[in-house]
Amino acid sequence: MSTNLKDRRTERVAEGDTQAQREAGSDETSGEAQKGEESQNGSDQEKQGGGPPASVGFWDHRLHHVRKEAFTKWTITTGFLMAFILGCLSLYWGVFTHIEENLSTLIVYVVDFDAQAAPFNTSGIQPVVGPQIVQLAQQLVASPTPNLGYRSLPPSDFNYDPLLVRQAVYDWDAWVAIIVNPNATSMLYSAVQNGNASYDPMGACQLVYLQARDETNWSNYLFPHISQLLTQATSTVGQVWARQTLQDATSNQTLLQSMSQAPQAVSPAIGFSMYNLRPFYPYVATPAVSIGLIYLIIVSFFSFSFYLPIHFKYLKPEGHPPLKFWQLVLWRWCATISAYFMLSLAYSLISLAFQINFYGGVPHTGDPTQVTPIVDGYKNANAYGHGAFPVYWMLNFFGMIALGLACENVAMIIGQPWTGLWLIFWVITNVSTSFYDVGLEPGFFQWGYAWPLHYVVEGSRQILFDLHSRIGLDFGVLIAWGAVNTALFPFACYFMRWKSKHHVHEYYK
């Protein structure tokens, strides 16, 4: 019996060990399964975006649609920019295509007073100098080669007063005037007959011009042609006069003796005194009437980008309610004009800092028939004395309004990146019709007379050099530009808001 009890205990112990082993195996199996599931879940999460995607090569098949889109847009963009370059930059190159054909628009008066006014018209002396010069100018006009617009006018058109010819040049009726003085031939006769050793050939004729009106026209187109005419005139008159006097001297020893005492009365016989009524000086004024004005456009253009984030503060409800939109438009306009007021002052102060004369004091300022000197420390003869700087500042201010408000409106309408192309177009069209004479350009460029920078340049020259005044017209055109762009300003603002609300994209998204 005891043996049976032992056997039963042994069986129970064995069964318990077996069950424990089964439970342990089951626990191990479930643990391994749990670890496998966790590992699988982690791997799936990484695949689903838990980490950054791995980079691939440029020719990976998964980038096929991206490459196609990029190549297409690159081709379209490059083609468009090429067309823009060809079209827009051609405007600048086109300015110089018809200069030779249009040289005749540069009017040169040739006025012969020789023996035409008292008392020299009653001396009985046959004029030699004046007719020869007039004939030479007429030959140049009739020649097939391009030439300046020489016009021979009778002295009666100027009431027989050479100073009125100077007035005509100052009033922009002509670019240059060649004047044969009333006593030109009579002085020659007197010099050779009396042996006048003090005879000055330069007293026979005058050359009158305004360099400050357009120094480029004078140096590039006017003076090269004028100098040729002066050389030919001196040579022709000298030959005719020398032949005539030598013939008379062959039978008159007294005349031959007198000629030897005044040889300059035989050769060169005549010369031309040059009267530059308003010199282009000092040279530091060059940026103020040319290339420096490009920066006036650029500053007014970039002010849009600088100030726009400031204006939008009123629309972002960050601890405050948004401003009514029409009041935002009014604020923007007032802030923009105020900014132009101060920025134009900074621009104008540069010319003052570099010692351009804004104080007056130059002799003959205001006298259109006299030359303003540039010696003895004198500089430019400004038109308004101590008041020149405020007028100059206001011209730049209204010029900035005309140029800048146009940029503001266009920037709001076309958006980025097209505003960069607009700036190029705006600079080129304004430069082409303001730094160069529109009269020398093809007829297509006549619209340049309406462009704002043309009148900023013209007004600046008048203020700084005391030129013929059209300052009322200059300010009038600039104010008109400002008024038109002010009228368009609210519509441009509302259009920009409409684009924002409707998520309109001006460029590739």
Secondary structure, DSSP 8 states (H G I E B T S, - for coil): -HHHHHHHHHHHHHHHHHHHHHHHHHHHHHHHHHHHHHHHHHHHHIIIIIS------TT-GGGHHHHHHHHHHHHHHHHHHHHHHHHHHHHHHHTTTTTTTTGGGSEEEEEE-TTTSTTGGGS-----HHHHHHHHHHHHHHSSS---EEEEE-GGGGTT-HHHHHHHHHTTS-SEEEEE-TTHHHHHHHHHHHT-TT--GGGSEEEEE-GGG-HHHIIIIIHHHHHHHHHHHHHHHHHHHHHHHHHHHTT-HHHHHHHHH-GGGTTT---EEEEESS----GGGHHHHTTHHHHHHHHHHHHHHHHHHHHHTTTS-SSS----HHHHHHHHHHHHHHHHHHHHHHHHHHHHHTT---S---TTTT-TTS-----TT-----SSGGGHHHHHHHHHHHHHHHHHHHHHHHHHHH-TTHHHHHHHHHHHHHHHTTSS-GGGS-GGGGGGGGSHHHHHHHHHHHHHHT----HHHHHHHHHHHHHHHHHHHHHHHHHHHHHHHTT--SS--
